[in-house]
């Protein structure tokens, strides 16, 4: 299945939506259902972690059923083999938790990659290896203040804050310059392991509304 999502398109889309969903659980079919539910509630970009049993099958199923304008990727992609497997499953972007060999492998194929980094040196190295954006992980260690400090010497690196980001924290990271936030447990809860989708859908709607409200307020402030 051809991947039509380019790094440039992913970066532009994530900047606009401000949200990336992260499904991790112990049940592949449940993770797939949770991913599709998030898409139905307004999330355009959803990754399914490869640590989820049956993740590759779930990625294939989500790719086939995803609403127009929605894209499914794989998280915890570490090796060249992982990249091969994700591509074969139809995954459209990859996400790493660290400076893994998968970054160069994916970038060399033209596959968008959100590369995990925490320190200034790691962030720069991730971009030098071909990352589309840097996944600041775990963001909760330093919070928005740490992100702001990172962006001072690296204003052109696109950062996505991931790890411990919930409804109460998201706007702080956007305000500090994150192009988006990545949402795992605070969005999905136990939905990726077969839990009730209804509360997850409600949280998804709240995150989507929060992002829209932030953009509205930012636009209003810029016109003052």
Backbone as ProteinMPNN parsed JSONL, in Angstrom:
{"seq_chain_A": "XXXXXXXXXXXXXXXXXXXXXXXXXXXXXXXXXXXXXXXXXXXXXXXXXXXXXXXXXXXXXXXXXXXXXXXXXXXXXXXXXXXXXXXXXXXXXXXXXXXXXXXXXXXXXXXXXXXXXXXXXXXXXXXXXXXXXXXXXXXXXXXXXXXXXXXXXXXXXXXXXXXXXXXXXXXXXXXXXXXXXXXXXXXXXXXXXXXXXXXXXXXXXXXXXXXXXXXXXXXXXXXX", "coords_chain_A": {"N_chain_A": [[0.849, -1.193, 0.0], [0.754, 2.073, -1.013], [2.442, 4.828, 0.473], [1.204, 7.932, 0.852], [1.717, 10.09, 2.388], [3.778, 12.705, 2.927], [6.846, 13.899, 4.506], [6.724, 16.72, 4.648], [3.991, 17.232, 4.397], [2.996, 15.926, 6.662], [4.201, 17.449, 8.694], [3.073, 19.996, 8.253], [0.364, 19.379, 8.633], [0.278, 18.463, 11.29], [1.099, 20.74, 12.638], [-1.126, 22.325, 12.18], [-3.276, 20.886, 13.322], [-2.43, 20.391, 15.91], [-2.388, 18.128, 17.48], [-1.523, 14.775, 18.319], [-2.371, 11.43, 18.509], [-1.77, 8.655, 20.678], [-1.811, 5.313, 20.82], [-1.581, 2.697, 23.042], [-1.618, -0.539, 24.225], [-2.851, -3.75, 25.391], [-4.11, -5.269, 23.545], [-4.529, -5.848, 20.291], [-6.767, -5.629, 18.345], [-8.534, -4.067, 19.925], [-6.98, -1.777, 20.247], [-6.93, -0.894, 17.622], [-9.646, -0.269, 17.246], [-9.881, 1.799, 19.092], [-8.148, 3.666, 17.968], [-9.488, 4.305, 15.559], [-11.805, 5.391, 16.652], [-10.792, 7.711, 17.832], [-10.042, 9.088, 15.526], [-12.544, 9.473, 14.392], [-13.532, 11.329, 16.128], [-12.117, 13.589, 15.556], [-9.306, 13.559, 15.518], [-6.518, 13.654, 13.455], [-4.083, 12.373, 13.204], [-2.805, 9.412, 14.265], [-0.969, 7.199, 16.2], [-0.046, 3.792, 16.614], [1.409, 1.938, 19.064], [4.165, -0.264, 18.692], [4.632, -1.979, 20.747], [2.222, -2.947, 21.46], [0.438, -5.928, 21.4], [-0.208, -7.476, 18.306], [-0.07, -5.15, 16.862], [0.734, -4.463, 14.222], [-1.153, -5.672, 12.574], [-3.363, -4.25, 13.455], [-2.681, -1.691, 12.582], [-2.812, -2.047, 9.807], [-5.564, -2.55, 9.512], [-6.68, -0.173, 10.476], [-5.645, 1.667, 8.647], [-7.007, 0.88, 6.34], [-9.61, 1.53, 7.007], [-9.678, 4.168, 7.796], [-11.001, 7.481, 8.153], [-11.325, 9.969, 5.544], [-8.5, 12.057, 5.138], [-7.261, 11.334, 7.472], [-4.576, 9.748, 9.228], [-2.519, 6.923, 9.906], [0.061, 5.825, 12.017], [3.053, 4.258, 13.358], [4.234, 3.642, 16.629], [7.067, 3.504, 18.912], [9.08, 2.586, 17.219], [11.997, 1.112, 16.411], [14.061, -0.25, 14.993], [15.607, -1.152, 11.787], [14.219, -3.339, 10.79], [11.778, -2.975, 12.058], [10.887, -0.691, 10.704], [10.629, -1.743, 8.126], [8.559, -3.599, 8.629], [6.456, -1.944, 9.463], [6.045, -0.399, 7.172], [5.187, -2.393, 5.414], [2.801, -3.015, 6.602], [1.296, -0.838, 6.067], [1.605, 1.483, 7.496], [1.86, 5.013, 7.899], [3.52, 6.923, 9.0], [6.302, 7.11, 11.291], [7.249, 6.785, 14.73], [9.604, 7.387, 17.257], [11.03, 6.513, 20.494], [13.469, 7.428, 21.122], [16.901, 8.169, 20.11], [17.069, 6.248, 17.725], [18.137, 3.638, 15.368], [16.136, 3.492, 13.491], [15.412, 6.039, 12.708], [17.126, 7.156, 10.677], [16.686, 5.174, 8.786], [13.924, 5.336, 8.176], [13.766, 8.031, 7.337], [15.438, 7.97, 5.12], [13.867, 6.598, 3.353], [11.944, 8.387, 2.812], [9.873, 8.434, 4.574], [7.824, 9.983, 6.953], [9.101, 10.9, 10.143], [8.851, 11.092, 13.587], [10.996, 11.872, 15.935], [12.238, 10.694, 18.998], [13.59, 12.62, 21.64], [15.377, 14.247, 24.294], [17.341, 15.962, 25.413], [19.261, 18.985, 24.555], [21.404, 18.24, 22.818], [20.509, 15.766, 21.862], [18.168, 16.524, 20.528], [19.146, 18.105, 18.418], [20.711, 16.19, 17.13], [18.736, 14.366, 16.342], [17.375, 15.821, 14.354], [19.477, 16.133, 12.549], [19.722, 13.547, 11.712], [17.586, 13.261, 10.085], [14.983, 13.601, 11.014], [11.524, 14.481, 10.923], [10.212, 15.979, 12.825], [10.844, 16.735, 16.28], [10.132, 14.654, 18.926], [9.588, 15.578, 22.007], [10.477, 13.944, 24.77], [10.541, 12.247, 27.894], [8.217, 14.783, 28.2], [7.201, 15.755, 30.571], [9.193, 15.822, 32.469], [10.554, 18.257, 32.457], [8.626, 20.112, 31.82], [6.644, 22.869, 30.389], [8.389, 25.047, 30.73], [10.959, 24.002, 30.388], [10.801, 23.214, 27.707], [10.534, 25.738, 26.503], [13.048, 26.81, 27.108], [14.644, 25.087, 25.604], [13.855, 25.794, 23.044], [14.906, 28.323, 22.713], [17.702, 28.277, 21.802], [17.191, 26.721, 19.603], [15.17, 27.651, 17.599], [14.057, 26.85, 15.207], [13.563, 24.171, 15.247], [10.985, 21.862, 15.091], [9.017, 20.984, 17.765], [7.271, 18.368, 19.438], [5.41, 17.843, 22.214], [5.453, 15.18, 24.446], [4.33, 12.811, 26.796], [3.005, 12.607, 29.825], [1.195, 14.638, 29.294], [-1.802, 16.228, 29.614], [-5.243, 17.345, 29.591], [-5.056, 19.607, 31.204], [-2.475, 20.422, 30.854], [-1.816, 20.777, 28.158], [-2.208, 23.31, 26.792], [-0.231, 24.866, 27.958], [2.122, 23.806, 26.887], [1.722, 24.305, 24.141], [1.74, 27.085, 24.286], [4.375, 27.461, 24.993], [5.633, 26.937, 22.692], [5.47, 24.431, 21.437], [4.643, 22.582, 18.547], [2.698, 20.755, 18.588], [0.962, 18.411, 20.737], [1.486, 15.141, 22.063], [-0.682, 12.549, 22.852], [-1.328, 10.046, 25.067], [-2.083, 7.979, 27.496], [-3.669, 9.995, 28.931], [-5.587, 10.545, 27.026], [-6.558, 8.062, 25.927], [-6.878, 6.28, 28.076], [-7.874, 3.155, 29.233], [-8.699, 2.23, 26.809], [-7.248, 1.146, 24.681], [-6.829, -1.372, 25.519], [-9.171, -2.666, 25.525], [-11.045, -1.297, 27.006], [-13.919, 0.812, 27.797], [-15.102, 2.768, 25.13], [-16.574, 5.1, 25.154], [-15.984, 7.115, 27.241], [-13.429, 7.761, 26.357], [-13.943, 8.857, 23.834], [-15.262, 11.185, 24.602], [-13.206, 12.545, 25.946], [-11.522, 12.906, 23.761], [-13.016, 14.69, 22.184], [-12.916, 16.89, 23.853], [-10.179, 17.516, 23.855], [-9.822, 18.21, 21.151], [-11.499, 20.447, 20.999], [-10.178, 22.078, 22.814], [-7.759, 22.601, 21.474], [-8.74, 24.033, 19.27], [-9.811, 26.243, 20.583], [-7.492, 27.35, 21.691], [-6.114, 28.15, 19.371], [-7.935, 30.029, 18.434], [-7.884, 31.982, 20.461], [-5.196, 32.721, 20.314], [-5.054, 33.806, 17.745], [-6.782, 35.964, 18.067], [-5.391, 37.49, 19.95], [-3.153, 38.193, 18.49], [-4.135, 40.091, 16.809], [-4.553, 42.294, 18.235]], "CA_chain_A": [[0.0, 0.0, 0.0], [1.625, 3.239, -1.147], [2.312, 5.879, 1.483], [1.085, 9.233, 0.192], [1.979, 11.141, 3.372], [5.164, 13.156, 2.888], [7.258, 14.614, 5.723], [6.241, 18.102, 4.618], [2.546, 17.227, 4.646], [2.79, 15.587, 8.07], [4.583, 18.583, 9.528], [2.058, 21.041, 8.101], [-0.886, 18.929, 9.221], [0.406, 18.419, 12.741], [1.091, 22.145, 13.08], [-2.494, 22.847, 12.121], [-4.179, 20.175, 14.235], [-1.828, 20.504, 17.244], [-2.654, 16.913, 18.246], [-1.177, 13.434, 17.845], [-2.872, 10.437, 19.454], [-0.846, 7.537, 20.874], [-2.509, 4.153, 21.369], [-0.736, 1.617, 23.559], [-2.454, -1.404, 25.051], [-2.494, -5.166, 25.36], [-5.072, -5.936, 22.663], [-4.435, -5.202, 18.987], [-8.059, -5.199, 17.812], [-9.052, -2.955, 20.731], [-6.191, -0.593, 19.907], [-7.419, -0.426, 16.325], [-10.949, 0.378, 17.44], [-9.65, 3.07, 19.782], [-7.553, 4.589, 16.996], [-10.54, 4.769, 14.657], [-12.699, 6.254, 17.42], [-10.13, 9.019, 17.945], [-10.164, 9.741, 14.214], [-13.944, 9.889, 14.218], [-13.777, 12.494, 16.991], [-11.387, 14.767, 15.088], [-7.851, 13.399, 15.475], [-6.065, 13.289, 12.113], [-2.839, 11.606, 13.259], [-2.86, 8.443, 15.362], [0.048, 6.152, 16.148], [-0.252, 2.596, 17.421], [2.721, 1.5, 19.523], [4.497, -1.633, 18.332], [4.605, -2.814, 21.95], [0.876, -3.51, 21.559], [0.309, -7.189, 20.651], [-1.056, -7.349, 17.125], [-0.06, -3.755, 16.408], [0.852, -4.354, 12.767], [-2.478, -5.993, 12.018], [-4.246, -3.128, 13.768], [-2.322, -0.594, 11.684], [-3.391, -2.359, 8.493], [-7.017, -2.397, 9.566], [-7.008, 1.253, 10.613], [-5.337, 2.311, 7.364], [-8.071, 0.554, 5.39], [-10.905, 2.074, 7.436], [-9.533, 5.54, 8.289], [-11.731, 8.53, 7.439], [-10.51, 10.796, 4.655], [-7.713, 13.071, 5.82], [-6.689, 10.798, 8.706], [-3.391, 8.958, 8.938], [-2.112, 6.036, 10.991], [1.477, 5.523, 12.069], [3.49, 3.295, 14.362], [5.102, 4.15, 17.673], [8.109, 2.616, 19.431], [9.767, 2.018, 16.061], [13.394, 1.195, 16.839], [15.038, -0.898, 14.118], [15.323, -1.215, 10.356], [13.16, -4.33, 10.611], [10.52, -2.327, 12.453], [10.471, 0.184, 9.602], [10.148, -2.651, 7.077], [7.277, -4.183, 9.036], [5.437, -0.888, 9.479], [5.748, -0.061, 5.782], [4.4, -3.487, 4.851], [1.463, -2.973, 7.207], [0.58, 0.352, 5.6], [1.816, 2.64, 8.367], [2.185, 6.195, 7.1], [4.611, 7.642, 9.651], [6.856, 6.352, 12.407], [7.588, 7.565, 15.919], [10.586, 6.683, 18.085], [11.159, 7.063, 21.834], [14.87, 7.765, 21.358], [17.729, 8.251, 18.904], [17.164, 4.866, 17.28], [18.514, 3.464, 13.963], [14.961, 3.638, 12.63], [15.274, 7.418, 12.222], [17.769, 7.26, 9.36], [16.057, 4.233, 7.869], [12.657, 5.909, 7.724], [14.023, 9.266, 6.595], [16.007, 7.606, 3.83], [12.78, 6.126, 2.49], [10.959, 9.448, 2.652], [8.769, 8.228, 5.521], [7.883, 10.955, 8.047], [9.504, 10.309, 11.414], [8.875, 11.934, 14.778], [12.086, 11.219, 16.645], [12.295, 10.992, 20.415], [14.788, 13.262, 22.176], [15.12, 14.996, 25.52], [18.346, 17.001, 25.649], [19.607, 19.786, 23.38], [22.237, 17.472, 21.892], [19.674, 14.752, 21.226], [17.247, 17.183, 19.601], [19.904, 18.466, 17.224], [21.096, 14.948, 16.456], [17.547, 13.814, 15.695], [17.14, 16.552, 13.109], [20.576, 15.821, 11.637], [19.488, 12.203, 11.173], [16.487, 13.316, 9.13], [13.657, 13.645, 11.634], [10.568, 15.498, 10.477], [10.031, 16.799, 14.017], [11.376, 16.107, 17.489], [9.194, 14.3, 19.985], [10.216, 15.857, 23.3], [9.971, 12.844, 25.592], [9.213, 12.602, 28.417], [8.114, 16.236, 28.375], [6.827, 16.106, 31.944], [10.387, 15.994, 33.308], [10.886, 19.682, 32.575], [7.441, 20.931, 31.61], [6.714, 23.911, 29.366], [9.556, 25.897, 30.925], [12.101, 23.345, 29.764], [10.609, 23.329, 26.265], [10.85, 27.113, 26.111], [14.499, 26.959, 27.156], [15.182, 24.36, 24.449], [13.556, 26.503, 21.793], [15.7, 29.542, 22.595], [18.798, 28.08, 20.847], [16.727, 25.948, 18.44], [13.824, 28.132, 17.265], [13.55, 26.261, 13.97], [13.233, 22.754, 15.42], [9.588, 21.645, 15.503], [8.907, 20.079, 18.911], [5.984, 17.831, 19.857], [5.553, 17.458, 23.624], [4.838, 13.877, 24.69], [4.65, 12.219, 28.094], [2.413, 13.336, 30.933], [0.454, 15.808, 28.805], [-3.242, 16.044, 29.685], [-6.054, 18.524, 29.274], [-4.612, 20.76, 31.983], [-1.109, 20.789, 30.496], [-1.598, 20.956, 26.723], [-2.085, 24.717, 26.384], [1.056, 25.359, 28.412], [3.139, 23.404, 25.904], [1.516, 25.103, 22.926], [2.186, 28.437, 24.571], [5.833, 27.461, 25.054], [6.157, 26.78, 21.343], [5.278, 23.111, 20.836], [3.714, 22.615, 17.412], [1.608, 19.827, 18.912], [1.179, 17.539, 21.889], [1.156, 13.748, 21.842], [-1.578, 12.158, 23.94], [-1.497, 8.614, 25.246], [-2.995, 7.63, 28.576], [-4.661, 11.018, 29.24], [-6.646, 10.487, 26.028], [-7.14, 6.743, 25.693], [-7.152, 5.481, 29.256], [-7.695, 1.722, 28.981], [-9.406, 1.889, 25.566], [-6.395, 0.316, 23.851], [-6.814, -2.726, 26.075], [-10.536, -3.171, 25.537], [-11.911, -0.503, 27.855], [-15.063, 1.519, 27.214], [-14.707, 3.837, 24.212], [-17.366, 6.318, 25.339], [-15.233, 8.161, 27.937], [-12.325, 8.168, 25.496], [-14.478, 9.754, 22.81], [-15.541, 12.476, 25.243], [-11.916, 13.21, 26.142], [-11.041, 13.313, 22.438], [-13.726, 15.907, 21.788], [-12.429, 17.986, 24.695], [-8.856, 17.907, 23.355], [-10.006, 18.895, 19.867], [-12.059, 21.761, 21.315], [-9.123, 22.845, 23.477], [-6.844, 23.07, 20.438], [-9.425, 25.068, 18.5], [-9.913, 27.425, 21.439], [-6.159, 27.95, 21.792], [-5.843, 28.846, 18.113], [-8.825, 31.196, 18.363], [-7.373, 33.001, 21.372], [-3.92, 33.181, 19.782], [-5.344, 34.668, 16.605], [-7.368, 37.213, 18.583], [-4.346, 38.27, 20.596], [-2.231, 38.719, 17.486], [-4.771, 41.204, 16.097], [-4.697, 43.453, 19.143]], "C_chain_A": [[0.887, 1.247, 0.0], [1.348, 4.264, -0.056], [2.312, 7.235, 0.795], [1.359, 10.397, 1.141], [3.456, 11.501, 3.351], [5.546, 13.804, 4.217], [6.72, 16.041, 5.78], [4.749, 18.175, 4.931], [2.252, 16.883, 6.102], [3.087, 16.784, 8.961], [3.535, 19.685, 9.457], [0.755, 20.636, 8.781], [-0.849, 18.895, 10.74], [0.433, 19.832, 13.317], [-0.335, 22.683, 13.152], [-3.399, 22.189, 13.162], [-3.745, 20.279, 15.687], [-1.922, 19.228, 18.072], [-2.144, 15.666, 17.533], [-1.649, 12.45, 18.913], [-1.955, 9.222, 19.486], [-1.582, 6.391, 21.553], [-1.488, 3.109, 21.797], [-1.601, 0.758, 24.472], [-2.0, -2.839, 24.971], [-3.393, -5.978, 24.44], [-5.09, -5.2, 21.327], [-5.76, -4.754, 18.402], [-8.671, -4.042, 18.594], [-8.298, -1.667, 20.432], [-6.635, -0.017, 18.57], [-8.751, 0.291, 16.445], [-10.784, 1.74, 18.123], [-9.064, 4.11, 18.83], [-8.611, 5.162, 16.061], [-11.518, 5.69, 15.388], [-12.1, 7.645, 17.576], [-10.224, 9.788, 16.628], [-11.578, 10.266, 14.0], [-14.278, 11.119, 15.055], [-12.9, 13.693, 16.634], [-9.88, 14.686, 15.077], [-7.437, 12.928, 14.087], [-4.874, 12.336, 12.137], [-2.846, 10.71, 14.497], [-1.758, 7.413, 15.159], [-0.373, 5.0, 17.052], [1.115, 2.046, 17.784], [2.96, 0.036, 19.172], [4.593, -2.55, 19.543], [3.221, -3.405, 22.198], [0.813, -4.821, 20.784], [-0.642, -7.019, 19.471], [-1.077, -5.955, 16.536], [-0.038, -3.638, 14.89], [-0.477, -4.662, 12.082], [-3.453, -4.84, 12.268], [-3.958, -1.945, 12.853], [-2.92, -0.825, 10.303], [-4.888, -2.115, 8.467], [-7.43, -0.928, 9.677], [-6.741, 1.989, 9.305], [-6.474, 2.088, 6.373], [-9.379, 1.25, 5.723], [-10.856, 3.543, 7.835], [-10.377, 6.528, 7.481], [-10.785, 9.335, 6.547], [-9.774, 11.87, 5.459], [-7.107, 12.625, 7.129], [-5.578, 9.811, 8.358], [-2.989, 8.141, 10.158], [-0.622, 5.746, 10.878], [1.766, 4.51, 13.145], [4.409, 3.966, 15.356], [6.063, 3.082, 18.166], [8.783, 1.859, 18.29], [11.269, 2.211, 16.288], [14.409, 0.73, 15.801], [14.651, -0.783, 12.644], [14.195, -2.203, 10.094], [11.807, -3.764, 10.998], [9.991, -1.453, 11.322], [9.929, -0.648, 8.446], [8.742, -3.156, 7.394], [6.152, -3.149, 8.992], [5.047, -0.506, 8.056], [4.875, -1.136, 5.138], [2.97, -3.49, 5.375], [0.656, -1.766, 6.748], [0.719, 1.553, 6.494], [2.347, 3.825, 7.586], [3.215, 7.12, 7.735], [5.103, 6.802, 10.817], [7.267, 7.31, 13.513], [8.561, 6.744, 16.751], [10.593, 7.286, 19.494], [12.544, 7.631, 22.099], [15.592, 7.932, 20.022], [18.03, 6.837, 18.417], [17.586, 4.787, 15.81], [17.351, 3.64, 12.997], [14.812, 5.045, 12.067], [15.859, 7.55, 10.826], [17.101, 6.354, 8.342], [14.759, 4.805, 7.305], [12.887, 7.151, 6.866], [14.582, 8.975, 5.211], [14.978, 7.106, 2.84], [11.75, 7.213, 2.21], [9.762, 9.298, 3.549], [8.881, 9.261, 6.641], [8.234, 10.275, 9.357], [9.539, 11.379, 12.496], [9.841, 11.256, 15.74], [12.163, 11.665, 18.095], [13.626, 11.561, 20.843], [14.395, 14.018, 23.433], [16.069, 16.173, 25.684], [18.591, 17.839, 24.401], [20.421, 19.0, 22.351], [21.412, 16.419, 21.152], [18.722, 15.372, 20.209], [17.957, 17.547, 18.305], [20.289, 17.229, 16.434], [19.911, 14.322, 15.738], [17.278, 14.504, 14.363], [18.237, 16.255, 12.088], [20.41, 14.441, 11.014], [18.299, 12.154, 10.218], [15.099, 13.344, 9.715], [12.802, 14.743, 11.027], [10.303, 16.496, 11.603], [10.606, 16.019, 15.198], [10.243, 15.884, 18.479], [9.918, 14.502, 21.319], [9.641, 14.896, 24.32], [10.995, 12.427, 26.633], [9.147, 14.079, 28.791], [7.863, 16.631, 29.817], [8.029, 16.305, 32.862], [10.7, 17.473, 33.521], [9.71, 20.617, 32.386], [7.627, 21.984, 30.537], [7.938, 24.813, 29.505], [10.804, 25.311, 30.283], [11.997, 23.425, 28.245], [10.972, 24.729, 25.787], [12.358, 27.34, 26.101], [15.168, 26.253, 25.981], [14.996, 25.147, 23.154], [14.371, 27.791, 21.637], [16.89, 29.354, 21.652], [18.373, 27.35, 19.573], [15.332, 26.391, 18.01], [13.218, 27.464, 16.037], [13.249, 24.767, 14.089], [11.772, 22.626, 15.843], [9.519, 20.588, 16.607], [7.454, 19.652, 19.132], [6.166, 17.309, 21.278], [4.765, 16.184, 23.898], [5.276, 13.368, 26.068], [4.114, 13.047, 29.235], [1.658, 14.584, 30.53], [-1.035, 15.481, 28.822], [-3.968, 17.324, 29.336], [-5.562, 19.775, 30.002], [-3.236, 21.26, 31.564], [-0.926, 21.211, 29.045], [-1.361, 22.411, 26.325], [-0.753, 25.316, 26.826], [2.17, 25.003, 27.443], [2.957, 24.142, 24.588], [2.029, 26.518, 23.125], [3.696, 28.559, 24.614], [6.468, 27.182, 23.697], [6.06, 25.401, 20.736], [4.313, 23.226, 19.66], [2.517, 21.715, 17.676], [1.937, 19.139, 20.227], [0.782, 16.127, 21.487], [0.431, 13.219, 23.064], [-1.77, 10.659, 23.974], [-2.54, 8.316, 26.29], [-4.036, 8.686, 28.891], [-5.814, 11.083, 28.221], [-7.338, 9.122, 26.03], [-7.52, 5.981, 26.958], [-6.883, 4.016, 28.967], [-8.368, 1.277, 27.679], [-8.577, 0.983, 24.668], [-6.267, -1.114, 24.341], [-8.22, -3.291, 26.214], [-11.494, -2.412, 26.422], [-12.993, 0.23, 27.075], [-14.583, 2.688, 26.349], [-15.434, 5.15, 24.486], [-16.61, 7.406, 26.103], [-14.049, 8.674, 27.112], [-12.788, 9.137, 24.418], [-14.754, 11.148, 23.397], [-14.238, 13.242, 25.478], [-11.358, 13.698, 24.814], [-11.714, 14.603, 21.99], [-13.228, 17.106, 22.59], [-11.047, 18.452, 24.242], [-8.974, 18.677, 22.04], [-10.542, 20.315, 20.096], [-11.007, 22.653, 21.966], [-8.145, 23.409, 22.454], [-7.478, 24.186, 19.617], [-9.531, 26.364, 19.299], [-8.567, 28.125, 21.563], [-5.829, 28.734, 20.526], [-6.692, 30.105, 17.985], [-8.286, 32.33, 19.244], [-6.044, 33.575, 20.872], [-4.126, 34.14, 18.629], [-5.912, 36.006, 17.066], [-6.312, 38.101, 19.221], [-3.401, 38.891, 19.6], [-2.8, 39.917, 16.728], [-4.939, 42.435, 16.99], [-3.594, 44.48, 18.906]], "O_chain_A": [[1.681, 1.445, 0.919], [0.2, 4.537, 0.295], [3.321, 7.638, 0.216], [1.247, 11.558, 0.749], [4.298, 10.682, 3.719], [4.67, 14.216, 4.976], [6.308, 16.512, 6.841], [4.301, 19.072, 5.645], [1.362, 17.475, 6.712], [2.32, 17.096, 9.872], [3.151, 20.245, 10.484], [0.113, 21.459, 9.434], [-1.824, 19.253, 11.4], [-0.151, 20.084, 14.37], [-0.691, 23.408, 14.081], [-4.198, 22.866, 13.808], [-4.578, 20.259, 16.592], [-1.572, 19.239, 19.252], [-2.301, 15.513, 16.322], [-1.353, 12.628, 20.095], [-1.426, 8.807, 18.455], [-1.936, 6.487, 22.728], [-0.639, 2.692, 21.009], [-2.243, 1.271, 25.388], [-0.885, -3.118, 24.53], [-3.444, -7.205, 24.527], [-5.593, -4.082, 21.228], [-5.879, -3.599, 17.993], [-9.26, -3.136, 18.003], [-8.895, -0.592, 20.369], [-6.707, 1.201, 18.403], [-8.964, 1.332, 15.823], [-11.463, 2.707, 17.775], [-9.433, 5.283, 18.875], [-8.629, 6.365, 15.801], [-12.004, 6.661, 14.809], [-12.809, 8.646, 17.468], [-10.458, 10.996, 16.623], [-11.774, 11.368, 13.488], [-15.201, 11.864, 14.727], [-12.932, 14.708, 17.33], [-9.22, 15.642, 14.67], [-7.943, 11.92, 13.594], [-4.674, 11.572, 11.192], [-2.888, 11.193, 15.628], [-1.629, 6.828, 14.084], [-0.972, 5.202, 18.108], [1.903, 1.721, 16.896], [2.073, -0.802, 19.333], [4.631, -3.771, 19.39], [3.065, -4.273, 23.057], [1.116, -4.822, 19.591], [-1.742, -6.486, 19.618], [-1.994, -5.607, 15.793], [-0.733, -2.789, 14.331], [-0.868, -3.988, 11.129], [-4.262, -4.499, 11.406], [-4.882, -1.27, 12.399], [-3.472, 0.094, 9.699], [-5.417, -1.542, 7.515], [-8.401, -0.495, 9.056], [-7.531, 2.842, 8.901], [-6.86, 3.007, 5.649], [-10.176, 1.533, 4.828], [-11.889, 4.115, 8.18], [-10.457, 6.418, 6.257], [-9.578, 9.367, 6.786], [-10.349, 12.507, 6.342], [-6.501, 13.43, 7.836], [-5.631, 9.131, 7.334], [-3.103, 8.6, 11.294], [-0.108, 5.46, 9.797], [0.855, 3.966, 13.769], [5.266, 4.766, 14.979], [5.893, 1.899, 17.873], [9.025, 0.655, 18.38], [11.751, 3.342, 16.349], [15.513, 1.271, 15.739], [13.541, -0.38, 12.299], [13.315, -1.942, 9.273], [10.803, -4.04, 10.343], [8.799, -1.471, 11.017], [8.902, -0.311, 7.855], [7.855, -3.141, 6.541], [5.043, -3.439, 8.545], [3.868, -0.312, 7.761], [3.937, -0.824, 4.404], [2.045, -3.914, 4.682], [-0.544, -1.685, 7.014], [0.033, 2.554, 6.29], [3.193, 3.663, 6.707], [3.732, 8.014, 7.066], [4.41, 5.895, 11.277], [7.587, 8.475, 13.273], [8.367, 5.542, 16.932], [10.207, 8.44, 19.672], [12.789, 8.236, 23.144], [14.985, 7.851, 18.954], [19.109, 6.299, 18.665], [17.418, 5.759, 15.073], [17.561, 3.908, 11.814], [14.149, 5.227, 11.046], [15.182, 7.998, 9.901], [16.964, 6.717, 7.174], [14.527, 4.76, 6.097], [12.283, 7.305, 5.804], [14.241, 9.653, 4.242], [15.187, 7.177, 1.628], [10.797, 6.994, 1.463], [8.738, 9.948, 3.335], [9.954, 9.397, 7.228], [7.726, 9.193, 9.653], [10.168, 12.426, 12.343], [9.542, 10.197, 16.292], [12.155, 12.861, 18.389], [14.677, 11.049, 20.457], [13.234, 14.384, 23.618], [15.642, 17.266, 26.057], [18.179, 17.454, 23.307], [20.157, 19.085, 21.151], [21.599, 16.208, 19.953], [18.495, 14.799, 19.143], [17.426, 17.322, 17.218], [20.203, 17.22, 15.206], [20.066, 13.8, 14.634], [16.989, 13.847, 13.363], [17.958, 16.139, 10.895], [20.901, 14.192, 9.913], [18.035, 11.117, 9.609], [14.123, 13.134, 8.995], [13.305, 15.806, 10.663], [10.185, 17.699, 11.368], [10.822, 14.809, 15.121], [9.5, 16.803, 18.821], [10.758, 13.691, 21.706], [8.474, 15.002, 24.699], [12.174, 12.267, 26.32], [9.935, 14.558, 29.606], [8.263, 17.713, 30.247], [7.892, 16.901, 33.93], [11.064, 17.89, 34.62], [9.784, 21.79, 32.752], [8.648, 22.0, 29.848], [8.468, 25.294, 28.503], [11.611, 26.038, 29.703], [12.995, 23.674, 27.568], [11.647, 24.881, 24.77], [12.887, 27.985, 25.196], [16.144, 26.756, 25.424], [15.869, 25.16, 22.286], [14.506, 28.295, 20.522], [17.089, 30.189, 20.769], [19.101, 27.353, 18.58], [14.398, 25.59, 18.051], [12.003, 27.504, 15.844], [12.739, 24.161, 13.147], [11.363, 23.217, 16.842], [9.915, 19.44, 16.405], [6.532, 20.462, 19.028], [6.992, 16.427, 21.514], [3.568, 16.11, 23.621], [6.442, 13.484, 26.446], [4.692, 14.076, 29.584], [1.496, 15.497, 31.339], [-1.482, 14.567, 28.128], [-3.365, 18.276, 28.841], [-5.646, 20.88, 29.466], [-2.863, 22.39, 31.878], [0.021, 21.931, 28.73], [-0.413, 22.707, 25.598], [-0.205, 26.18, 26.141], [3.068, 25.811, 27.205], [3.939, 24.565, 23.978], [2.675, 27.083, 22.243], [4.248, 29.618, 24.314], [7.692, 27.188, 23.564], [6.524, 25.202, 19.613], [3.282, 23.891, 19.763], [1.457, 21.881, 17.072], [3.04, 19.268, 20.758], [-0.128, 15.927, 20.683], [0.883, 13.42, 24.191], [-2.305, 10.067, 23.036], [-3.739, 8.387, 26.021], [-5.196, 8.336, 29.105], [-6.884, 11.613, 28.521], [-8.563, 9.042, 26.124], [-8.398, 5.119, 26.915], [-5.797, 3.661, 28.511], [-8.583, 0.083, 27.47], [-9.132, 0.138, 23.965], [-5.676, -1.963, 23.673], [-8.438, -4.271, 26.926], [-12.642, -2.826, 26.585], [-12.978, 0.259, 25.844], [-13.762, 3.496, 26.783], [-14.953, 6.21, 24.086], [-16.596, 8.548, 25.643], [-13.71, 9.857, 27.159], [-12.108, 10.12, 24.123], [-14.502, 12.163, 22.747], [-14.173, 14.448, 25.236], [-10.782, 14.784, 24.744], [-11.054, 15.505, 21.476], [-13.13, 18.213, 22.059], [-10.768, 19.652, 24.243], [-8.294, 19.685, 21.847], [-10.088, 21.265, 19.459], [-10.955, 23.853, 21.695], [-7.745, 24.568, 22.555], [-6.819, 25.178, 19.305], [-9.36, 27.453, 18.751], [-8.502, 29.354, 21.542], [-5.323, 29.854, 20.6], [-6.223, 31.128, 17.485], [-8.239, 33.487, 18.825], [-5.798, 34.775, 20.993], [-3.454, 35.167, 18.539], [-5.566, 37.056, 16.523], [-6.333, 39.321, 19.054], [-2.894, 39.99, 19.823], [-2.062, 40.665, 16.088], [-5.409, 43.481, 16.543], [-3.558, 45.512, 19.575]]}, "name": "protein", "num_of_chains": 1, "seq": "XXXXXXXXXXXXXXXXXXXXXXXXXXXXXXXXXXXXXXXXXXXXXXXXXXXXXXXXXXXXXXXXXXXXXXXXXXXXXXXXXXXXXXXXXXXXXXXXXXXXXXXXXXXXXXXXXXXXXXXXXXXXXXXXXXXXXXXXXXXXXXXXXXXXXXXXXXXXXXXXXXXXXXXXXXXXXXXXXXXXXXXXXXXXXXXXXXXXXXXXXXXXXXXXXXXXXXXXXXXXXXXX"}
